[in-house]
């Protein structure tokens, strides 16, 4: 089994934009640690292809659980609150939106959006 995985071609065929045209991309530049490969091989041998698919899918979605915090800084009236609202898809009159149209309206409290 290990020889099959090691010798497998590193190409993928995909249909692009719903066309009938087949394209081939090479993934020869992608590397995997020996430890990760052993984990995947163990998952495949004990649980089969569906267990391996589930493991890979869950690992690909890990980024969705990462909390990212960043600060928006700038001079008063430069559009920081409008930028935050635009990024969140909120209008200025939404009760959860950052306050806009006031001078120095966010200097007292740090608000996490």
N, C-alpha and C positions, 0 to 999 in steps of 0.2 A: 504494500500500500504506500509506504513512504516513497518508493521509487516512482510510483504513478504520480504523486503530488509533485515531487521534485522535477520530473521530466515533462510535466504538463506545459503546453504552450501558454505564453503570457499574452494572449490576444483576446479581444472581445468583439463580437459582432453585435451591431445595434441598428435598428431602424430609426432614422433621423426624421423628426417632424412628420411622422405618419406616412412618409414616402415608401415606395417599394424598393428604394435603393438601399443596399446593404453596405455598411461602412465597417472598417476594421481599425481599431485603435490598439496600439502596443502599450503594454503596461510594464515593460522591462525595467523601468526606473524605480518601480515600487519595491521596497524591501520590507521584510518582516523579521523580527528578532527570532532567534531559535526558540526562545521560551514561548513566544506567542504561537509559533508554528506548532510546537508540541501541545499547547493547550487546545488548539483547533483540531489537531489530529486526534487527541484524546476525546474531545467532544464528539467528533465524527464517528469514532470507533465505538463509543459507548451509547450514543443517542441517535446516531444516524444523521442523514442530511437535514432533516427538519430541526433537530437540536442545534446543528451548526448554523443554519440560517437564522434561528432565533437568537443565538449568541451574537452573531455578527450584527444583526439588526439592532439589538439592544445596545451594543457598543457604538454603533454609528449614531445613535440618538442621545448619547451621553451629553453632548454639547448643549442640549436643550435644558439641562438641569443646572447649568453654570450661571451664577448670578454675577452680573457685570454692573459695577457702579462707576460712574464717572461724573465729573463736575463740569458745568458749563459756566465759564467766567467771561466777564467783559464789562465794559462801561455801562452805566445806567442808560436805558433807552436803546440799547444796541440790538435788541431782538432775542435775548436769551430765552425768555418765557415763550415767545412765539415759536422759537425753534423747538423747544421741548414739546409744546402742544402739537406742532406739525409732526414730530417724530412719533408721538403717541396717537396721532389721528384724532385729536380733540379740537373742538372749536373753542373760541375764547369764552363763550357763555356756558360751557359745560362746567358743572360744579366741581368736578375733579381736576379741571385744567389749571395750569399755572396762571396766576393773575397777570394780566397784561394791561398796558395803558396807564400805569401809575409809576411814579418815580420812587425808587428805592423801596419797592413793595416786598422784596424778598431778603432783606438784610437781617431780620431778627431771628428767623427760624430756618433751619435747614430742612427742606421738604424732600422726601424720597418719592419719586413718581414711578 
